[in-house]
């Protein structure tokens, strides 16, 4: 990093000499007003020098952030959002990452030329960052408490007792129960959502002036997400903290952001207040993003809108508009890069047709957001392919008591769960982290053995199946994992990954038939057969998820358990995967158990929905019935916490995040497990576990107040 700073100060970094060539002239920058800004980024250029060439990751980016303001940066993976923020932190991977032009003014100092010792003093104290991947950011061998206390020791010179008290306070602020005990735990003992909350606590520890949050709520449940963002927004306005939020959740942007920067292929293509960008998008890419998001407040579409194609290669970006190849509104002038057009009220867009769109406004026939309010119903049958009755899974653990003592405890991960899945339908399963969704999926896959209850698949009791019978049944029950990169063997080609189950189960007569079947599967999921020769790291996130789907389809299953299959994907790629799953279901007669925490996605793809909380079922209903008439207080809280990508709707909604802490599964509440957070709770709720009651045909809810 010191070498990088020295190069920049000497002028070598700015010229680009010896670092990937001379950078191209920057297009006209937006007319920004830096008055009063805490952070001012101007004409920033960042290159990565690789063995294959120079990647122009950030190419002429300019924006401002004022104290007490939340600025969102949105766009697809690889557009330069995270690189821009890592550059502000001076945390670029070296020696590949290089600042080749521009300035970053923070509180009167240029961070590009700031000596590394002074940058270290700023980093963590005045400028903090919440990283997207908590498991790679947290030290696996140090207790959580020590990692939160470290910046307090270094920057605020706190003593151990004061720092520990502050660390405990921070854990409580971010919604982690039993904070005192958890300070002595290690990262692997936390769930993904809890690790992300720890990262947020570390970022807030020193009350920084500037907080950069890179996808801070991707791993969080909608209720905890609302609590955390309300907390961050409150701190931002109350303490004057400037915030930069990088996210692909447009609902979060609509609810919390003051201004929005839309990035594409290393450049900001649209900028303005949240109200302006959401109500009057003037760049076709922004329009496409807004159209691709499934919404809770609108009738369900037959298909999600998708932005076809792939972003350009930033080693050799086009000289004209970088979005032109994917744009349905491109014209001949798009071979030249467009100047940034001011369309009024501080709203700018880099598009040749921005002024035309502004003049036509929403009446433009090619821009009208056409919605199909009456989608074609997907076929399903009334005979259940999966019956779950009274299913429970209890884990017997031990925990420390005092200095040397230990006691045995029982975690009821799944507790008396019953439902069925009809042949050919999609059943959605939603709930917060720790509610038992994934454990339930593992029980159905027989990766875990149930403590009690039964699972019947296609009329066969899985609990009494012999190993040989279970081997045959596993061909009919497959899974699509949440993280395609960690579930694909990095040492195997895509073809070998898909062919492996075909060879193990001897489903094809010879090697040639296996190759043909692999090519057929790749074509089914929208990939070219030649991609069978590539390795997982050579594919995009959406392409890797398609490989996971192809691998699941290889066994010709009847039921697929989809465990958060689109949560890590960009909005446009998410739409492609959801449409693909629906197409495959219609063509192959598949049945899905769809586990997710995105309520809008579940509403779009599911026919019925099961809502779980702390191991128990709270409500089961038809999709439209559940979202129109939620009966259980927990379901109502989930829907109220879910943001929609519409500023007018969001600002009109009363913001009431679900209060209280998620109870520890080691010590769940008596009676109704939701009563400690329920606004309708009475003394009676602590005395009895409410059974599911049928309110209307097919609509069940477990609450004594219904």
Protein Blocks (a to p, Z undefined) as FASTA:
>chain_A
ZZmmmmmmnommmnopoiapaaddddddddddfehiabdcehiacddddfkbccdfbghi
acdddehiacddeddehilpmmmmmmmnopaccfkbccfbdcddeehiafklgcfklmmm
mnoplpccddfblmlmpcfkbcfklmmmmmmmmmnopafklmmmmmmmmmmmnopahklm
mmmpcfklpcfklmmmmmmmmmmmnopabdcdehkllmpcfklmmmmmmmmmmmmmmnop
acddddfbfklmmmmmmbdcddeehiafbgcdfklmmmmccbfklmmmmmmpccfkbccd
fbdcddedjdddfklccfbdfklmmpckbcfklmpccddddebjhiacddfklmmmmmnm
mmlmklpccddfbdcdddddfbdfbdcehiacdddddddehjlbccdddddfbghiaddd
dehiacddeddehilmmmmmmmmnopaccfbdcddeehiafklpcfklmmmmmmmpccdd
fblmlmpcfkbcfklmmmmmmmmnopafbfklmmmmmmmmmmmnopafklmmpcfklpcf
klmmmmmmmmmmmnopabdcdehkllmpcfklmmmmmmmmmmmmmmnopacddddfbfkl
mmmmpmbdcddeehiafbdcdfklmmmmcfblklmmmmmmpccddfklmmmpccdddedj
dddfklccehjfklmmcckbcfklmmpccddddfbghiacddfkZZ
